[in-house]
Structure formats: C-alpha cells, structure tokens
C-alpha cells in the first residue's frame, strides 16, 4: 500500500501515483482526520466520492446493487488502524478517474445550509412550509424561485408569517431569488413539474407520464449547474426522481461537443427524493394489521417512487407474501387519494421532501435515491462528512431477486 500527502490531507492506495508526494505509513497514521482511499473505476459506473463504511467498498471493481448487501471478501491486507478508521466512518473513497477528483478531497459541510427551492406549486409550497417549520437548527435561509412571479410573492409573504409566539424558536428566513441566483446555495431543490394528469384521470404510473416533460425542463438547470461550477447538492423532488437524477448527471457532464467529460456534477451531488413517502405509505398500511405491524421496526423500502418499488416487510424474517402486499398498497396509495378528488401531494412533499431533505442536511439516516453503478436507486442512506453512506445488510435471496429485477428495469429505461 502507498501513502501520500495532498493539501495536508492523507491519501492511501494500492495504486502508485507518481504525481503525488509519498509519505511513510507512520506519518499517515498520526493524522487523526478523515483519510482518502484512491481507486480507479469507470466514472459512468462509479461515484466520485463516498464514505467507506466497510472494507468491501475498497475492493469493488464495479458498483451496483453490491453497495447494499454484504459479500464475503477473500483475504485482504489492510492495516488495523485503517480498519479502525473505516469502522469510525473516517475513510472516504475517491475515484481518480474523474478529472476533477482533487476537488472532492477539500469538500466540507456547512454548519447551516442555504437551501434554494425552484417550483412553488402544491409540492414546492408544502415543502418550504415544512422546511420553515422544522429547519431552524440547520438551515440559514430558504431561497425560493418560480417562473410565475406572483407565486414567489405569495410564498414570501405566507412562509415568513409562519411563527409561534414567545418560544424563542429559530426559523429560517424565506427569500425570493432571481433565476441567476439558483445555484448560490448549499442545496438546490427542484420541485417544478409539467404533465401531471388531472384529478379523475385514471393512470397506472403518473411519474412516467411526467418523465418526458420534466427531463426537458430539468436539462437547462443541469447545464446551469455545470456552468456555475456548483459544489452543493442537486436534489430532485419532481417525478420520476430516479430517472431524472440520471438525466441531470448525463446532461451536466456533457460538453458543448456532445461528449461526456465528467466535468459537471459528480454523482454523489445528485440525489432523488421520492422513496420517503413510499416507506411512509407502507408503514401506514402495515400498521393497520398485527401481522404486518413489524414493518415499522424491521422493514425496508428500496427502488423508485412507483413501478419497481420494493417493500420488504422484514430483513431478518423476510416474508415474500407480506412484502408483496405492502408493496402493492404503497404503490396504489396515491390512486386512492386521487379517487377522493384531490391530488396526492401533501405526504410526498413532507415525507419525501421536507423531512428527508432535513435528514440529509443533519447527516441522519433516511430514504433517497443515490448513485449505484450507473443507476440512481432508492435505499436507506445518510450524507455525512466522509461522504454518502449506504446501509449494507445481509439481504435474503428472495428479496435480492426482487431488487435485481428493479435494478435491471432502471438500467433499461436510461
């Protein structure tokens, strides 16, 4: 193993880098900050920066669903002090096949985040309400933008008048911004949407109807983020989040000649927020019966916000029938709301939106879609100082087969 120093940061790798300053293992071990493990993987199939939460992540030759399930490693030789750092979430993996990989070493998280929200429709308005009410501890300011000026004026007035008296609680200020200010923030939240079917129209998968229109709308902002050299989080709340995230990645990394150069947004900067409400819907229906109530403590949600969703009733005591039942109930929950004559946007805006965004900012476990080998796949994860940590579990074989089917579907679509 080789040890290096770069900008006062400690790097290690099994690869020899002639352009880096080599140091001794003792010098590397003395540094108590996060250390960086360098590897080379195809950028289209790998993240640029990630938390090394398990030694297996250092030895993967390609990424995919293997990011979420435990796999026995052959003999590997790592110093004990490096393993200790891994266990303490003090090791960050860096893919040096990205041309701007050195920028990822100097990433730091803000103490309080500036969040900009684009799109002030039903979802966007409800989402900023949640951020205003609950984000005082971790959000410094919420910038809001909509192409309809009166929507922006309305929400500046309404949101800033959400206040409880006499308790001294802090609330982030809600401020109107211009389009050129969208990426002057730590987190950009895309809530704009086109092509939502009207209430009363029976459709199998609303999100796929939205994909074509939303991907075209989003493309301009992916390019804007590239030109701005945006360093923050690009959060996609509009449907279908997983497919739109991949569109953002491709569009922001495509140069003027139409070639992918990987100089735009890194995969770990792009996150999709749609799975939170699917977990919440599964939890709601699971709680209605004793034989499925265990989902709240034992279950997991994976995959997209719609067709391809995978609900597992339990990881340790997985039951296929109960899991399929909860998956079906979660997938059809939005249709039940539409049958009441209303659009199903409140739970998505809060469960997938506000609450999951706040959990991201706070470094807490939550559900969102992150990059797994060319596909943005929803799973339990958290965003911490050393990078994105995806939960790794012993996945039952029956469940793994379902996950593989979903993964293949997402691969085929985009």
BABA-688005 format. One line per 2 residues: number of its first residue (from 0); their letters; for each residue z, y, x of C-alpha. Coordinates in nm, 2 decimals. Example, Ala and Ser with C-alpha at 12.3 -4.5 7.8 and 13.67 -1.06 7.14 Angstrom:
// BABA-688005
0) as) 0.78,-0.45,1.23 | 0.71,-0.11,1.37
***
This chain:
// BABA-688005
0) xx) 0.00,0.00,0.00 | -0.08,0.35,0.12
2) xx) 0.14,0.66,0.07 | 0.01,1.02,0.05
4) xx) 0.12,1.38,0.00 | -0.07,1.64,-0.20
6) xx) 0.07,1.97,-0.31 | 0.42,1.85,-0.25
8) xx) 0.35,1.55,-0.48 | 0.39,1.19,-0.37
10) xx) 0.09,0.96,-0.42 | 0.06,0.59,-0.37
12) xx) -0.23,0.35,-0.40 | -0.38,0.02,-0.29
14) xx) -0.69,0.22,-0.20 | -0.75,0.40,0.12
16) xx) -0.83,0.78,0.07 | -0.95,0.94,0.39
18) xx) -0.93,1.29,0.25 | -0.55,1.27,0.17
20) xx) -0.26,1.33,0.40 | -0.10,0.99,0.47
22) xx) 0.28,0.97,0.49 | 0.54,0.69,0.55
24) xx) 0.69,0.48,0.28 | 1.04,0.62,0.37
26) xx) 0.91,0.98,0.32 | 0.77,0.88,-0.02
28) xx) 1.09,0.70,-0.13 | 1.31,1.00,-0.05
30) xx) 1.13,1.22,-0.31 | 1.30,1.18,-0.65
32) xx) 1.03,1.35,-0.86 | 0.75,1.18,-1.05
34) xx) 0.52,0.98,-0.82 | 0.15,0.92,-0.88
36) xx) -0.04,0.59,-0.85 | -0.41,0.64,-0.78
38) xx) -0.67,0.39,-0.90 | -1.04,0.39,-0.97
40) xx) -1.17,0.29,-1.32 | -1.48,0.38,-1.52
42) xx) -1.39,0.72,-1.68 | -1.56,0.62,-2.01
44) xx) -1.32,0.33,-2.04 | -1.00,0.48,-1.90
46) xx) -0.77,0.77,-1.93 | -0.74,1.02,-1.65
48) xx) -0.36,1.04,-1.66 | -0.10,0.81,-1.82
50) xx) 0.26,0.70,-1.80 | 0.31,0.38,-1.60
52) xx) 0.57,0.22,-1.82 | 0.50,-0.14,-1.70
54) xx) 0.37,-0.28,-1.37 | 0.08,-0.44,-1.55
56) xx) -0.07,-0.10,-1.60 | -0.12,-0.06,-1.23
58) xx) -0.34,-0.38,-1.21 | -0.56,-0.35,-1.52
60) xx) -0.93,-0.35,-1.42 | -1.02,-0.21,-1.76
62) xx) -0.83,-0.07,-2.05 | -0.84,-0.16,-2.42
64) xx) -0.60,-0.35,-2.65 | -0.43,-0.48,-2.34
66) xx) -0.25,-0.15,-2.34 | -0.03,-0.25,-2.63
68) xx) 0.05,-0.62,-2.57 | 0.24,-0.79,-2.29
70) xx) 0.05,-1.00,-2.05 | 0.18,-1.22,-1.77
72) xx) 0.09,-1.09,-1.43 | 0.00,-1.30,-1.13
74) xx) 0.21,-1.24,-0.82 | 0.21,-0.87,-0.74
76) xx) 0.37,-0.69,-0.45 | 0.54,-0.37,-0.53
78) xx) 0.84,-0.22,-0.35 | 1.16,-0.24,-0.55
80) xx) 1.20,0.13,-0.55 | 0.86,0.17,-0.71
82) xx) 0.95,-0.08,-0.99 | 1.27,0.12,-1.05
84) xx) 1.07,0.44,-1.09 | 0.84,0.26,-1.33
86) xx) 1.14,0.15,-1.54 | 1.27,0.51,-1.54
88) xx) 0.93,0.65,-1.65 | 0.89,0.83,-1.32
90) xx) 0.54,0.70,-1.23 | 0.22,0.85,-1.35
92) xx) -0.12,0.67,-1.32 | -0.42,0.88,-1.21
94) xx) -0.78,0.77,-1.24 | -0.95,0.93,-0.94
96) xx) -1.30,0.86,-1.08 | -1.25,1.18,-1.28
98) xx) -1.40,1.47,-1.08 | -1.10,1.69,-1.17
100) xx) -0.83,1.43,-1.12 | -0.62,1.65,-0.89
102) xx) -0.57,1.90,-1.17 | -0.38,1.62,-1.36
104) xx) -0.12,1.60,-1.09 | 0.01,1.95,-1.14
106) xx) 0.05,1.92,-1.52 | 0.38,2.04,-1.66
108) xx) 0.50,2.05,-2.01 | 0.61,2.39,-2.16
110) xx) 0.97,2.43,-2.28 | 0.85,2.58,-2.60
112) xx) 0.49,2.53,-2.72 | 0.24,2.77,-2.86
114) xx) 0.05,2.60,-3.14 | -0.27,2.72,-3.29
116) xx) -0.40,2.58,-3.62 | -0.76,2.60,-3.73
118) xx) -0.82,2.54,-4.10 | -0.59,2.67,-4.38
120) xx) -0.69,2.46,-4.67 | -0.45,2.23,-4.85
122) xx) -0.37,2.02,-4.54 | -0.36,2.31,-4.30
124) xx) -0.13,2.52,-4.52 | 0.11,2.24,-4.58
126) xx) 0.11,2.15,-4.21 | 0.21,2.50,-4.10
128) xx) 0.48,2.51,-4.36 | 0.63,2.20,-4.20
130) xx) 0.60,2.35,-3.85 | 0.76,2.67,-3.96
132) xx) 1.05,2.50,-4.13 | 1.12,2.24,-3.86
134) xx) 0.97,2.37,-3.53 | 1.21,2.64,-3.43
136) xx) 1.36,2.44,-3.14 | 1.03,2.36,-2.97
138) xx) 0.76,2.60,-3.10 | 0.75,2.96,-2.98
140) xx) 0.46,3.07,-3.20 | 0.21,2.94,-3.45
142) xx) -0.13,3.10,-3.44 | -0.35,3.05,-3.75
144) xx) -0.72,3.08,-3.80 | -0.96,3.03,-4.08
146) xx) -1.32,3.14,-4.13 | -1.21,3.28,-4.47
148) xx) -1.01,3.59,-4.38 | -0.81,3.61,-4.70
150) xx) -0.67,3.26,-4.63 | -0.54,3.38,-4.30
152) xx) -0.39,3.69,-4.45 | -0.23,3.48,-4.72
154) xx) -0.06,3.24,-4.48 | 0.06,3.51,-4.25
156) xx) 0.25,3.66,-4.55 | 0.36,3.33,-4.71
158) xx) 0.47,3.14,-4.39 | 0.66,3.43,-4.24
160) xx) 0.86,3.46,-4.56 | 0.99,3.11,-4.53
162) xx) 1.35,3.17,-4.42 | 1.70,3.06,-4.50
164) xx) 1.97,3.33,-4.51 | 2.28,3.35,-4.29
166) xx) 2.25,3.03,-4.09 | 2.10,3.19,-3.78
168) xx) 1.83,2.93,-3.76 | 1.52,3.00,-3.55
170) xx) 1.18,3.00,-3.70 | 0.85,3.02,-3.50
172) xx) 0.65,3.33,-3.58 | 0.32,3.27,-3.77
174) xx) 0.05,3.50,-3.63 | -0.32,3.54,-3.73
176) xx) -0.56,3.49,-3.44 | -0.93,3.55,-3.38
178) xx) -1.17,3.27,-3.30 | -1.18,3.36,-2.93
180) xx) -0.81,3.30,-2.91 | -0.81,2.95,-3.05
182) xx) -0.75,2.79,-2.71 | -0.50,3.03,-2.58
184) xx) -0.22,2.78,-2.66 | -0.05,2.46,-2.56
186) xx) -0.17,2.26,-2.87 | -0.48,2.32,-3.07
188) xx) -0.47,2.16,-3.42 | -0.79,2.11,-3.60
190) xx) -0.75,2.09,-3.98 | -1.08,2.22,-4.10
192) xx) -1.28,1.98,-4.31 | -1.61,1.95,-4.51
194) xx) -1.73,1.70,-4.76 | -1.41,1.60,-4.93
196) xx) -1.50,1.42,-5.25 | -1.38,1.59,-5.57
198) xx) -1.09,1.45,-5.77 | -1.22,1.20,-6.02
200) xx) -1.50,1.06,-5.79 | -1.42,0.70,-5.71
202) xx) -1.49,0.63,-5.34 | -1.40,0.34,-5.12
204) xx) -1.33,0.53,-4.80 | -1.32,0.91,-4.82
206) xx) -1.28,0.95,-4.44 | -1.62,0.80,-4.36
208) xx) -1.79,1.04,-4.60 | -1.62,1.32,-4.41
210) xx) -1.72,1.20,-4.06 | -2.08,1.33,-4.05
212) xx) -1.98,1.68,-4.16 | -1.66,1.71,-3.97
214) xx) -1.81,1.58,-3.64 | -2.08,1.85,-3.66
216) xx) -1.82,2.12,-3.73 | -1.59,2.00,-3.45
218) xx) -1.86,1.98,-3.19 | -1.87,2.36,-3.14
220) xx) -1.49,2.37,-3.08 | -1.51,2.07,-2.83
222) xx) -1.76,2.27,-2.63 | -1.55,2.59,-2.66
224) xx) -1.25,2.40,-2.52 | -1.47,2.29,-2.23
226) xx) -1.59,2.64,-2.15 | -1.23,2.77,-2.17
228) xx) -1.10,2.51,-1.93 | -0.84,2.42,-2.20
230) xx) -0.54,2.24,-2.04 | -0.34,2.17,-2.36
232) xx) -0.35,1.91,-2.64 | -0.65,1.90,-2.87
234) xx) -0.50,1.75,-3.19 | -0.73,1.62,-3.47
236) xx) -0.58,1.61,-3.81 | -0.91,1.61,-4.01
238) xx) -1.05,1.27,-4.11 | -1.16,1.03,-3.97
240) xx) -0.93,1.12,-3.68 | -1.01,0.82,-3.45
242) xx) -1.38,0.87,-3.47 | -1.36,1.25,-3.44
244) xx) -1.14,1.22,-3.13 | -1.42,1.02,-2.96
246) xx) -1.67,1.28,-3.07 | -1.46,1.55,-2.91
248) xx) -1.43,1.35,-2.59 | -1.81,1.30,-2.56
250) xx) -1.91,1.65,-2.67 | -1.66,1.83,-2.44
252) xx) -1.77,1.61,-2.14 | -2.14,1.66,-2.19
254) xx) -2.31,1.93,-1.98 | -2.59,2.16,-2.05
256) xx) -2.84,1.90,-1.94 | -2.71,1.65,-2.20
258) xx) -2.54,1.43,-1.94 | -2.17,1.32,-1.94
260) xx) -2.00,1.46,-1.63 | -1.63,1.42,-1.72
262) xx) -1.55,1.78,-1.65 | -1.43,1.86,-2.01
264) xx) -1.13,1.74,-2.20 | -0.95,1.44,-2.05
266) xx) -0.89,1.15,-2.29 | -0.52,1.20,-2.29
268) xx) -0.56,1.56,-2.40 | -0.72,1.44,-2.73
270) xx) -0.50,1.29,-3.00 | -0.57,1.19,-3.36
272) xx) -0.31,1.23,-3.63 | -0.37,1.00,-3.93
274) xx) -0.16,0.69,-3.88 | 0.17,0.86,-3.96
276) xx) 0.11,0.87,-4.33 | -0.02,0.51,-4.34
278) xx) 0.31,0.40,-4.19 | 0.49,0.62,-4.45
280) xx) 0.29,0.47,-4.73 | 0.35,0.11,-4.61
282) xx) 0.72,0.20,-4.58 | 0.73,0.33,-4.94
284) xx) 0.58,0.01,-5.09 | 0.78,-0.21,-4.86
286) xx) 1.10,-0.05,-4.99 | 1.01,-0.14,-5.35
288) xx) 1.08,-0.52,-5.29 | 1.35,-0.71,-5.10
290) xx) 1.11,-0.94,-4.93 | 0.92,-0.66,-4.76
292) xx) 1.20,-0.40,-4.70 | 1.24,-0.53,-4.35
294) xx) 0.92,-0.34,-4.25 | 1.11,-0.02,-4.21
296) xx) 1.31,-0.17,-3.91 | 1.08,-0.44,-3.79
298) xx) 0.72,-0.35,-3.88 | 0.44,-0.15,-3.70
300) xx) 0.12,0.03,-3.80 | -0.20,0.02,-3.60
302) xx) -0.55,0.14,-3.61 | -0.73,0.41,-3.82
304) xx) -0.63,0.60,-4.13 | -0.84,0.39,-4.37
306) xx) -1.06,0.08,-4.33 | -0.95,-0.11,-4.03
308) xx) -0.58,-0.02,-4.08 | -0.34,-0.29,-3.96
310) xx) 0.01,-0.31,-4.10 | 0.24,-0.57,-3.95
312) xx) 0.55,-0.65,-4.17 | 0.74,-0.76,-3.86
314) xx) 0.67,-0.80,-3.49 | 0.93,-1.07,-3.42
316) xx) 0.89,-1.26,-3.75 | 0.53,-1.17,-3.84
318) xx) 0.41,-1.29,-4.19 | 0.04,-1.27,-4.25
320) xx) 0.05,-1.25,-4.63 | 0.32,-0.98,-4.64
322) xx) 0.13,-0.78,-4.38 | -0.20,-0.80,-4.56
324) xx) -0.02,-0.70,-4.88 | 0.14,-0.39,-4.72
326) xx) -0.19,-0.30,-4.55 | -0.37,-0.31,-4.89
328) xx) -0.10,-0.10,-5.06 | -0.11,0.16,-4.78
330) xx) -0.49,0.18,-4.78 | -0.51,0.23,-5.16
332) xx) -0.22,0.47,-5.19 | -0.45,0.78,-5.17
334) xx) -0.66,0.64,-5.45 | -0.35,0.61,-5.67
336) xx) -0.27,0.98,-5.61 | -0.63,1.08,-5.69
338) xx) -0.60,0.89,-6.02 | -0.32,1.13,-6.12
340) xx) -0.58,1.41,-6.10 | -0.46,1.56,-5.76
342) xx) -0.59,1.54,-5.40 | -0.36,1.33,-5.18
344) xx) -0.29,1.59,-4.91 | 0.09,1.66,-4.91
346) xx) 0.21,1.34,-4.74 | -0.08,1.33,-4.49
348) xx) -0.02,1.69,-4.39 | 0.35,1.63,-4.33
350) xx) 0.38,1.27,-4.22 | 0.06,1.25,-4.00
352) xx) 0.06,1.63,-3.94 | 0.38,1.83,-3.90
354) xx) 0.63,1.55,-3.83 | 0.40,1.37,-3.59
356) xx) 0.30,1.69,-3.41 | 0.66,1.79,-3.36
358) xx) 0.75,1.44,-3.24 | 0.46,1.47,-2.98
360) xx) 0.60,1.81,-2.86 | 0.95,1.68,-2.84
362) xx) 0.85,1.36,-2.64 | 0.95,1.13,-2.93
364) xx) 0.80,0.81,-3.05 | 0.55,0.85,-3.33
366) xx) 0.22,0.72,-3.46 | -0.10,0.88,-3.34
368) xx) -0.44,0.77,-3.20 | -0.48,0.77,-2.82
370) xx) -0.75,0.65,-2.59 | -0.77,0.28,-2.52
372) xx) -1.07,0.18,-2.32 | -1.34,0.38,-2.50
374) xx) -1.18,0.38,-2.84 | -0.92,0.61,-2.99
376) xx) -0.67,0.36,-3.15 | -0.36,0.44,-3.35
378) xx) -0.03,0.30,-3.23 | 0.33,0.39,-3.16
380) xx) 0.34,0.61,-2.85 | 0.51,0.92,-2.71
382) xx) 0.39,1.21,-2.49 | 0.64,1.26,-2.20
384) xx) 0.64,1.43,-1.86 | 0.48,1.14,-1.68
386) xx) 0.21,1.11,-1.94 | 0.12,0.91,-2.26
388) xx) 0.34,0.60,-2.30 | 0.20,0.35,-2.55
390) xx) 0.45,0.09,-2.68 | 0.39,-0.25,-2.52
392) xx) 0.51,-0.56,-2.73 | 0.48,-0.93,-2.75
394) xx) 0.21,-0.94,-3.02 | 0.19,-1.25,-3.23
396) xx) -0.15,-1.43,-3.21 | -0.24,-1.38,-3.58
398) xx) -0.17,-1.00,-3.55 | -0.36,-0.98,-3.23
400) xx) -0.67,-1.12,-3.40 | -0.65,-0.85,-3.67
402) xx) -0.61,-0.58,-3.40 | -0.91,-0.72,-3.21
404) xx) -1.12,-0.70,-3.53 | -1.03,-0.34,-3.59
406) xx) -1.09,-0.25,-3.23 | -1.44,-0.40,-3.24
408) xx) -1.52,-0.21,-3.56 | -1.42,0.12,-3.40
410) xx) -1.63,0.03,-3.09 | -1.94,-0.03,-3.31
412) xx) -1.91,0.29,-3.50 | -1.91,0.53,-3.20
***
